[in-house]
Amino acid sequence: MSTIDRTQGVRHETVKSDQEGQRLDNWLSNRLKGLPRSLIYRMIRTGQVRIDGKRCKPSSRLQAGDSVRIPPARLSTRVEAVISERVIVQVRDRILFADDDLLVIDKPSGMAVHAGSGLPWGLIDVVRRLYRDEFVELVHRLDRDTSGCLVLARNGSALNHLSALFRESRVDKRYLCLLHGELPQPQVEVDAPLLRVEGSGKARIVVVSPEGKPAKTRFRLLKAWPAASYVEAELLSGRTHQIRVHAQHLGTPLAGDRRYSERESQRFWRKQGLSRLFLHAHSLEFEDQARRVRTFHAPLPDELGAVLDSLD
């Protein structure tokens, strides 16, 4: 892939009204195309990027009129990432809902929402290929291995509204998951703060820690077997890897979880035909800007249904 390097000096850019509500890291990524997101995060963490002269975080939400300091950066002008027609059709066929304000997509497992970490493109790039020259931005995220309902905004006003709903935990989020082991009761609520720490190698993991941020998950038993529990998990907060870590905290890690379960558990589920994380965002409910209640559902993928059938 051919590249052309160029060096830019410090500049200040004013946030436009249709960009209000965007996360700082996403906003910068659109302006520093060719720069790895890891470097964008580093520039923010070290204070090189500032909003109205103040230090900020990657998750900081921009307001119209904000002045953002953008430091010098070595950029690579790259040819557009190659995305196969098969992938574009796959994502197009998984659009659950679309109007002038939002898109809801049944994200496939194994597809990251963003490029980075060696990935030349993410789901957002595929959607922007489908909606060329239109505003499309992620409202929230799902782990690469998680499938199910993902919301994207189609204008700045919708992004600001929807981002506030997710940030303030005013979205009813339900996941279907399979736990390795027995849920102690038909309904269990885990209230355990979560902290991101350095794991082995360069990987970052999340652990239960009193120094972490508040996090609550409610697990409801749907069906039980001697070795497993099929449950619905309701997120009462929105932290990275929350369901996965809270399930591990209960002593019942998610089936197929390569990060938070023991190797013996992983081998067991491979023998059951499970080749991915059993975690599916099957339901979202929230109020749109017109105060209408919107509910969206994504059916359980066939490969996960087959694993449940194998347990009967």
N, C-alpha and C positions, 0 to 999 in steps of 0.2 A: 504494500500500500504506500503510494508516494505521499510525502508530506512536505509542506513548505513552512518553515519556522519564521515567526516574526515576534518582535518584542514591543510591547505597548507600555507607555508610562502610566502613572496614576491618573485615574479619571473619576469624576463624580457624575452619577446618573440619577435623575429624578424619576421616582416610581410613578407611572401613569395610572389613571383611575381604573382602567380595565385590568391592571396588574395587582390591584389591591387584594390582600388576602393570601397571596402566594407565599409559600415558604421561601426563605432566603436562599437555601441551597438549590432549589429548583430554578429560581429566578436567575441565579448566577450561572447555573449550568447552561441555560439558554443563551447567555451572553458570552460565555467562555467555551464555546464549542471546541472540542478537541482536547480540552484539559480534563484529566481524570478527576472523578468526583472526590477521590481521596485527597488530592491536592487542594481542591476547593474547600473541603472540610478543614484541612490544615491551615489555610489562609484565614478562615473564620476563627478557628481556635486560638491562633496566635495574635489576633487583633488587627490583622492587616486589612480585613474588611470591617467597615463600620457603618452604622445607620445613624445619620444625623450626628456624627462624631462620637457615637457611643459604641462600646463593644457589644457583640450580639452572638446569637447561637445559630446553628444551621436551621433549626426549627422556627426561628423568629418569623412572625407574620408581618409582611410589608403593608404599609398604609400609603394611600395616594399622597404624593407630595414629599415622601421620605427621600432624603439624599443619601445614596449609597456610595461609599468609597470603594472603588475597585482597584486593587494594586496591580503593579506590572506582572505580567504572566507570560510564560513561553507557551504559545498556542500552536496547535498543529492544524493546518487547513487540510482536512481529509476528504476523500471521496465519501459520498453518502454510504452508510452501512448497507451491506447487501442483505435484504430480507426476502426470503423465498415467497413466491406466490402462494405456495401451500400454507405458509404461516399466516399470510395476510387473509386468506380465505377462512382459515381456522378461527381467527379472532373475529372476523366479520360475522361468521355464523354463530358466534357466542355472545353477540350483543343481545341482552335481555330487554333493554328499554333505551329509547332515545327520544329526546325532545330538544327544544331550543336551549335548555338550561343544563341538562345533564345526560350522561351516558351511564348505563350499568352493564358491566360485562362479566360473564362467567369465566373468570381467569383460569386457564389450564394450569395444572400442577407442573412444575419444572420450568416455567417461564417467569423470569424476573420482571419486576415492574420497571426497573431502570437498567440502563447499560452500566458497565463498571465491573471491576474485579475480573477482568479478562473477557467480559461479555460485550460484544460490539453493539448490541441493541437490546432494548427491553420492550415490554408491552406498550409503554407510552409511545415509543417510536413507531410501532406498528399502527397504533390508532391514529397518530399524526399523518402517517402515510395514507390512511383511509380518508382522513379529513384534512387534506392539504389546504394550506393557507387559511385555516380556521383556528380559533382559540380552543385548545384542549389541554387540560391540566389535571393531574392526579389530585384527588381530595384526601385520600388516605393510602395506605399500603397494605399489601399482603406479602408474607414470606414467599420466597421462590417456590418452595415445595407445597404451599397451601393453594387449594383451588377455591373457586366460588366468587361471590358477589364483590365486585370492585366498582367504586363510584368515581367518575371523572366529571369535571365541570366544563361547560362550553362557553362560559363568559365570566368576566371578573366578578360580577355581582353574585352569581351562583357560587363561585369558588369561595368568596368571602363568607356567604351564608352557610354553606355546607361545611367548610373548615371549622367554623365556630361550633357547629353542632357536634362534630367529632371531637373537637378539643374539649368541649364542656360535657362530654359523655351524655349527650342528648340524642344518641342514636341507639336503637335497640338492635344489638348485634348478636346473632346466634350462630354457633358452629356445631357441626356433627363431628364427633371424634370417637375413636376406639381406644380404650385404655387397656394396658396390659396388667390385669389383676382385677380385684373386686372393689367396686366403689363401696365404702364403708356403710353408707346409708342411701336411700333413694334420692335424696337431695343433699348436696354438700356445698357450703359456701366457703371458699378459701379467701381469707383476708391476710395477705402476706406481702410486704413491700419488696420491690424488685430493684436490683442494682446491676448495672452492666460492668463487667470486669474483663481483664485480659485472660484468655484461655490459652490452650496449647498452641504454639506457633503464633500466627498473626490473628487467629480467630478470636472474636469477642463473644463472650457468653453472658447469660443473665443468671443471677443467683438470688435466692431469698436472703435478704439482709435487712436488719433494722436501720441501716444507713441508706436504704433504697427509697424509691418513690412509692406512695400508696398504690395498691393494686388489689382488685377484688374480682373473683370469678365464681359463678354459680354453676355447678354441675348437676344435671338431672338425669337419672338413669332411664334409659329407654328399653334396654334388653340386656340380660346377663347370661354369661356362660361360665364354666368353672375357671377358665383362664383369662376371661376378658369381660369388659363392660362397655356397651355401646351407649354413649351419652350425648346429650345436648349441652353445650357449654355457652353460657351467657356472659358476655364481657360487661362488667360493671365499671370498668376503666379501660384505658387503651395503652398498654405498655408493650414494648418489644418482647416477643416470644412468651407473652403472658400465659396463655393456655398451656403451652408446652412445659413451662417451668412450674406452674401451679399443679399440673398433673403429676410431674416428677416429685414435687413436694409431698403429695398425698401417698407416694409410694406406688403409683400406678401410671408410669410414663406412657406417652402416646405410642401406639403401634407404629413401627417404621421410623421412629425418631432417631436419626443417626447422631444427633448432638447430645440429647438428654436422656438416652436410655442405654442400658448395658448391652454389650455385644451379644450376650446370650439371648436377650430379648430380640435383638435385631435378627439373629439367625432363626429364631422361632418364627417370626413373621414372614421372613423370606420363604420358609418352607410352606407357609400358608398361602403363598402366591402374592404377597404384598411387596411391591417394589418401590413404594413411595410413602411419604408421611400420610397417615390417616387423619387428615384435618381439612374440613371443607366448610367454607363460610356460606351457609345455606339460606340465611335470612337477614334482611336489613329493613328497618322501619324508621322513618323520620318525617318531620314536617318540612315541606318545601317553602319557598319564599311566599307563596300565596296561602300558607298555613293549611295546606291540604296534606293529609297523612298519606305518605307513599310507602308501599310495602313491596319488596322484591324477594323472589325465591330462586335459588339455583338448585336443580335436582342433584341428588347424590350421584357422582360419576359411576359408570358401570363397573370399573375395576375395583372400586371400594365396595359396591354392592355384592360383587362376586366373593370378596373376602368374608363378608357377613354370612353369605350362603354356605361357605365352606365350614363355618363353625357350628351349623345346625346338625 
